[in-house]
Amino acid sequence: MSKNNQTLLAIPLGGLGEFGMNMMVFRYGDDIIVVDAGMMFPESELLGVDLVIPDITYLKQNRHLVRAIVLTHGHEDHIGALPYILRDLNVPIYGTRFTLALVKKRLEEAGLLDSATLREVLPGRRIELGPFEIEFISVTHSTIDCVALAIRTPLGVIIHTGDFKIDQTPVDNVPFDRGSAGAVQRFDERGATGIHAIGANDCAADRGVGTIGAAESGAVVLCVVDPPDPTGDRHRGAGGKKDRVCRAKHD
């Protein structure tokens, strides 16, 4: 997209045609924003490799133009590369409260939390980063506090959905179509004013069937035994402790 010799570029550094390593770069003139910074678990042929992160050579070469990293949600395939990227590209990070809580833990483990700039955002609110105005739109997914992005540029609006599913029984009781603040209403409003491009999550879109909501998929509760009681009472050894194990359901 171009206008008056200015070009809007959308540059995927990961996440297209693969599960994981999500990172999209938007550049207009001399300003860059980055959406998500995920990692990917290696395939079997990458023996000895613990994880895979995007190649950020382009960003390092243009580090003086990068305004911020904007996060859509807190899954590892969207935030997992941050501890590695921030060593070379220490820019502000924008995300919702729960997403930033997960980011803080990762950065603390890497010894980067004190030097990082984390800025909390709220669904329905907007921020300005140079020529980009970003509106955060609440969506449902297999975790909480997720957002899509309506990115306004001098050339038009881009919708970046992040990961989402239309879940009517989300675990945080905030459905996808929550009245005037919900994603359906927001997307309708953006469509009425015109959208120049949309980048949408299409995971399992070809199945043609619906899926159950996150609240219906349940959780697994395990009893931790440390070690087994010599009397054979499997509950005594656990000291009454229980671990709740949650699983993400993406389909």
Order of alpha helices (4+ residues) and beta strands (2+ residues): beta-beta-beta-beta-alpha-beta-alpha-alpha-beta-alpha-beta-beta-beta-beta-beta-alpha-beta-alpha-beta-beta
